[in-house]
Amino acid sequence: MGVILLGILGLFNKEYTIQYQVLEQDEIVDTDRVIIKAGDHMAARKKADTILRKQFGRTQYKIEWVQRF
């Protein structure tokens, strides 16, 4: 019960840095990073994808890498 409660409260989340490229007609116009708190690598990538899709649209960005520091 205690482990589930800690997981629900987000105490096991780690910070992941996601680097992405903004594309315009197949040309890279900007590269930036975003920091996401998530439980694992795939969850961080999914959260970043959702945020970037809302900001740039489906085909206007590309996630380069996800790394935990």
DSSP file (Angstrom, degrees, kcal/mol; ACC not computed):
  #  RESIDUE AA STRUCTURE BP1 BP2  ACC     N-H-->O    O-->H-N    N-H-->O    O-->H-N    TCO  KAPPA ALPHA  PHI   PSI    X-CA   Y-CA   Z-CA
    1    1 A M     >        0   0    0      0, 0.0     4,-2.3     0, 0.0     5,-0.1   0.000 360.0 360.0 360.0 -41.3    0.0    0.0    0.0
    2    2 A G  H  >  +     0   0    0      1,-0.2     4,-2.3     2,-0.2     5,-0.2   0.895 360.0  49.5 -64.3 -40.9    2.8    2.4    0.9
    3    3 A V  H  > S+     0   0    0      2,-0.2     4,-2.3     1,-0.2    -1,-0.2   0.907 111.5  48.9 -65.4 -41.4    4.6    1.9   -2.4
    4    4 A I  H  > S+     0   0    0      2,-0.2     4,-2.3     1,-0.2    -1,-0.2   0.913 110.8  50.9 -63.5 -42.4    1.4    2.5   -4.4
    5    5 A L  H  X S+     0   0    0     -4,-2.3     4,-1.9     1,-0.2    -2,-0.2   0.914 110.3  48.6 -63.1 -43.4    0.7    5.6   -2.4
    6    6 A L  H  X>S+     0   0    0     -4,-2.3     5,-2.0     1,-0.2     4,-0.5   0.894 111.3  50.9 -63.5 -39.7    4.2    7.0   -3.0
    7    7 A G  H ><5S+     0   0    0     -4,-2.3     3,-0.8     1,-0.2    -2,-0.2   0.892 109.0  50.8 -63.7 -40.0    3.9    6.3   -6.7
    8    8 A I  H 3<5S+     0   0    0     -4,-2.3    -1,-0.2     1,-0.2    -2,-0.2   0.878 107.0  54.0 -65.6 -37.7    0.5    8.1   -6.9
    9    9 A L  H 3<5S-     0   0    0     -4,-1.9    -1,-0.2    -5,-0.2    -2,-0.2   0.577 114.3-118.0 -75.1  -8.5    2.0   11.1   -5.2
   10   10 A G  T X<5S+     0   0    0     -3,-0.8     3,-1.0    -4,-0.5    -3,-0.2   0.683  71.8 134.7  84.0  17.6    4.7   11.3   -7.8
   11   11 A L  T 3 <S+     0   0    0     -5,-2.0    -4,-0.2     1,-0.2    -5,-0.1   0.669  70.7  53.8 -76.0 -14.9    7.7   10.8   -5.4
   12   12 A F  T 3  S+     0   0    0     -6,-0.4    -1,-0.2    -5,-0.2     2,-0.1   0.443  82.0 116.8 -95.8  -0.9    9.3    8.2   -7.8
   13   13 A N    <   -     0   0    0     -3,-1.0     2,-0.3    -6,-0.1    26,-0.3  -0.427  49.0-159.3 -69.5 141.5    9.2   10.6  -10.8
   14   14 A K  E     -A   38   0A   0     24,-3.3    24,-2.5    -2,-0.1     2,-0.5  -0.797  22.4-104.9-116.1 160.4   12.6   11.5  -12.2
   15   15 A E  E     -A   37   0A   0     -2,-0.3    54,-1.0    22,-0.2     2,-0.4  -0.746  35.6-172.0 -88.4 131.1   13.6   14.5  -14.3
   16   16 A Y  E     -AB  36  68A   0     20,-3.1    20,-2.9    -2,-0.5     2,-0.5  -0.964  15.2-143.6-120.6 139.1   14.2   13.7  -18.0
   17   17 A T  E     -AB  35  67A   0     50,-3.4    50,-2.4    -2,-0.4     2,-0.5  -0.903  15.8-165.0-101.8 128.1   15.6   16.2  -20.5
   18   18 A I  E     -AB  34  66A   0     16,-2.9    16,-2.2    -2,-0.5     2,-0.5  -0.958   3.7-157.6-115.7 122.7   14.2   15.8  -24.0
   19   19 A Q  E     +AB  33  65A   0     46,-2.3    45,-2.8    -2,-0.5    46,-1.3  -0.858  19.2 175.9 -99.8 134.5   15.9   17.5  -26.9
   20   20 A Y  E     -AB  32  63A   0     12,-2.9    12,-2.4    -2,-0.5     2,-0.4  -0.933  23.3-136.4-136.1 159.0   13.8   18.2  -30.0
   21   21 A Q  E     -AB  31  62A   0     41,-2.8    41,-2.2    -2,-0.3     2,-0.5  -0.934  13.4-140.1-115.1 138.5   14.1   19.9  -33.4
   22   22 A V  E     -AB  30  61A   0      8,-3.1     7,-2.7    -2,-0.4     8,-1.2  -0.871  25.3-157.5 -96.1 128.0   11.5   22.2  -34.9
   23   23 A L  E     -A   28   0A   0     37,-2.1     2,-0.4    -2,-0.5     5,-0.2  -0.820  18.1-174.9-111.3 144.8   11.2   21.5  -38.7
   24   24 A E  E >  S-A   27   0A   0      3,-2.7     3,-0.9    -2,-0.3    36,-0.1  -0.912  81.5 -21.7-137.6 110.4    9.9   23.7  -41.4
   25   25 A Q  T 3  S-     0   0    0     -2,-0.4     3,-0.1     1,-0.2    -1,-0.1   0.937 127.2 -51.2  52.8  53.2    9.6   22.1  -44.9
   26   26 A D  T 3  S+     0   0    0      1,-0.2     2,-0.4     0, 0.0    -1,-0.2   0.626 117.3 114.4  62.2  17.8   12.1   19.4  -43.9
   27   27 A E  E <  S-A   24   0A   0     -3,-0.9    -3,-2.7     0, 0.0     2,-0.5  -0.966  70.6-122.4-118.2 134.3   14.6   22.0  -42.7
   28   28 A I  E     +A   23   0A   0     -2,-0.4    -5,-0.2    -5,-0.2     3,-0.1  -0.626  34.7 168.7 -75.9 120.5   15.7   22.3  -39.1
   29   29 A V  E     +     0   0A   0     -7,-2.7     2,-0.3    -2,-0.5    -1,-0.2   0.599  63.8   8.9-107.7 -16.4   14.9   25.9  -37.9
   30   30 A D  E     -A   22   0A   0     -8,-1.2    -8,-3.1     2,-0.0     2,-0.4  -0.974  52.7-158.0-161.7 147.9   15.4   25.4  -34.1
   31   31 A T  E     +A   21   0A   0     -2,-0.3     2,-0.3   -10,-0.2   -10,-0.2  -1.000  28.0 156.6-128.1 132.9   16.7   23.0  -31.6
   32   32 A D  E     -A   20   0A   0    -12,-2.4   -12,-2.9    -2,-0.4     2,-0.3  -0.910  29.6-129.3-147.9 171.9   15.6   23.2  -28.0
   33   33 A R  E     -A   19   0A   0     -2,-0.3     2,-0.4   -14,-0.2   -14,-0.2  -0.933  11.8-165.2-128.0 152.2   15.2   21.1  -24.8
   34   34 A V  E     -A   18   0A   0    -16,-2.2   -16,-2.9    -2,-0.3     2,-0.5  -0.991  16.5-136.2-134.4 143.3   12.3   20.6  -22.4
   35   35 A I  E     -A   17   0A   0     -2,-0.4     2,-0.4   -18,-0.2   -18,-0.2  -0.886  25.0-177.1-104.2 128.6   12.5   19.0  -18.9
   36   36 A I  E     -A   16   0A   0    -20,-2.9   -20,-3.1    -2,-0.5     2,-0.6  -0.956  21.7-139.3-125.4 139.6    9.8   16.5  -18.0
   37   37 A K  E     +A   15   0A   0     -2,-0.4     2,-0.3   -22,-0.2   -22,-0.2  -0.893  42.5 144.3 -97.5 126.3    9.1   14.7  -14.7
   38   38 A A  E     -A   14   0A   0    -24,-2.5   -24,-3.3    -2,-0.6     3,-0.1  -0.966  58.2-113.4-154.9 166.7    8.1   11.1  -15.3
   39   39 A G  S    S-     0   0    0     -2,-0.3     2,-0.3   -26,-0.3    -1,-0.1   0.806  93.2  -2.9 -76.3 -31.5    8.4    7.6  -13.9
   40   40 A D  S  > S-     0   0    0    -26,-0.1     4,-2.1     1,-0.1     5,-0.2  -0.917  80.5 -87.1-152.6 178.5   10.5    6.2  -16.8
   41   41 A H  H  > S+     0   0    0     -2,-0.3     4,-2.1     1,-0.2     5,-0.1   0.892 121.5  47.1 -58.8 -46.7   12.1    6.9  -20.2
   42   42 A M  H  > S+     0   0    0      1,-0.2     4,-2.3     2,-0.2    -1,-0.2   0.878 111.0  51.3 -69.0 -37.6    9.0    6.0  -22.3
   43   43 A A  H  > S+     0   0    0      2,-0.2     4,-2.4     1,-0.2    -1,-0.2   0.893 110.1  50.5 -65.4 -38.5    6.6    8.0  -20.1
   44   44 A A  H  X S+     0   0    0     -4,-2.1     4,-2.5     2,-0.2    -2,-0.2   0.915 110.8  48.7 -64.1 -42.9    8.8   11.0  -20.4
   45   45 A R  H  X S+     0   0    0     -4,-2.1     4,-2.5     1,-0.2    -2,-0.2   0.905 111.9  49.1 -63.6 -41.5    8.9   10.7  -24.2
   46   46 A K  H  X S+     0   0    0     -4,-2.3     4,-2.1     2,-0.2    -2,-0.2   0.911 111.8  48.1 -65.8 -42.6    5.1   10.3  -24.3
   47   47 A K  H  X S+     0   0    0     -4,-2.4     4,-2.3     2,-0.2    -2,-0.2   0.924 113.4  48.0 -62.9 -43.9    4.6   13.4  -22.1
   48   48 A A  H  X S+     0   0    0     -4,-2.5     4,-2.9     1,-0.2     5,-0.3   0.906 109.7  53.0 -63.4 -41.1    7.0   15.4  -24.2
   49   49 A D  H  X S+     0   0    0     -4,-2.5     4,-2.4     1,-0.2    -1,-0.2   0.906 109.5  48.9 -60.8 -42.2    5.3   14.2  -27.4
   50   50 A T  H  X S+     0   0    0     -4,-2.1     4,-1.8     2,-0.2    -1,-0.2   0.924 113.6  45.9 -63.4 -45.1    1.9   15.4  -26.1
   51   51 A I  H  X S+     0   0    0     -4,-2.3     4,-1.7     1,-0.2    -2,-0.2   0.932 115.5  45.7 -63.8 -46.5    3.2   18.8  -25.1
   52   52 A L  H  X>S+     0   0    0     -4,-2.9     4,-3.4     1,-0.2     5,-0.6   0.858 108.9  55.8 -68.1 -35.3    5.1   19.3  -28.4
   53   53 A R  H  X5S+     0   0    0     -4,-2.4     4,-1.5    -5,-0.3    -1,-0.2   0.901 108.9  47.8 -63.2 -40.1    2.1   18.1  -30.5
   54   54 A K  H  <5S+     0   0    0     -4,-1.8    -1,-0.2    -5,-0.2    -2,-0.2   0.877 119.4  39.8 -65.8 -36.8   -0.1   20.8  -28.9
   55   55 A Q  H  <5S+     0   0    0     -4,-1.7    -2,-0.2    -5,-0.1    -1,-0.2   0.900 133.5  14.8 -81.1 -42.1    2.6   23.5  -29.5
   56   56 A F  H  <5S-     0   0    0     -4,-3.4    -3,-0.2     1,-0.2     3,-0.2   0.603 101.0-113.2-113.4 -14.8    3.9   22.6  -32.9
   57   57 A G    ><< -     0   0    0     -4,-1.5     3,-0.7    -5,-0.6    -1,-0.2  -0.214  44.5 -65.8  93.1 167.1    1.4   20.2  -34.6
   58   58 A R  T 3  S+     0   0    0      1,-0.2     3,-0.3     2,-0.1    -1,-0.2   0.837 127.6  29.5 -64.5 -38.2    2.0   16.6  -35.6
   59   59 A T  T 3  S+     0   0    0      1,-0.2    -1,-0.2    -3,-0.2    -2,-0.1   0.293  98.5  81.9-110.8  11.3    4.7   17.0  -38.3
   60   60 A Q  S <  S+     0   0    0     -3,-0.7   -37,-2.1    -7,-0.1     2,-0.3   0.287  90.3  41.9-104.4  12.2    6.6   20.1  -37.3
   61   61 A Y  E     -B   22   0A   0     -3,-0.3     2,-0.3   -39,-0.3   -39,-0.2  -0.975  57.6-156.8-149.2 162.6    8.9   18.7  -34.7
   62   62 A K  E     -B   21   0A   0    -41,-2.2   -41,-2.8    -2,-0.3     2,-0.5  -0.970  19.8-132.4-144.0 126.4   11.1   15.7  -34.1
   63   63 A I  E     -B   20   0A   0     -2,-0.3   -43,-0.3   -43,-0.2     3,-0.1  -0.679  21.6-175.4 -78.3 123.8   12.3   14.3  -30.7
   64   64 A E  E     -     0   0A   0    -45,-2.8     2,-0.3    -2,-0.5   -44,-0.2   0.929  58.3 -18.6 -85.3 -52.7   16.1   13.7  -30.9
   65   65 A W  E     -B   19   0A   0    -46,-1.3   -46,-2.3     2,-0.0     2,-0.4  -0.990  45.4-144.0-155.4 161.1   16.8   12.1  -27.6
   66   66 A V  E     +B   18   0A   0     -2,-0.3     2,-0.4   -48,-0.2   -48,-0.2  -0.998  26.8 173.9-127.9 130.1   15.6   11.6  -24.0
   67   67 A Q  E     -B   17   0A   0    -50,-2.4   -50,-3.4    -2,-0.4     2,-0.5  -0.998  25.1-137.6-142.2 142.2   18.1   11.5  -21.1
   68   68 A R  E      B   16   0A   0     -2,-0.4   -52,-0.2   -52,-0.2    -2,-0.0  -0.846 360.0 360.0 -99.6 132.6   17.9   11.4  -17.4
   69   69 A F              0   0    0    -54,-1.0    -1,-0.1    -2,-0.5   -53,-0.1   0.369 360.0 360.0-111.9 360.0   20.2   13.6  -15.3
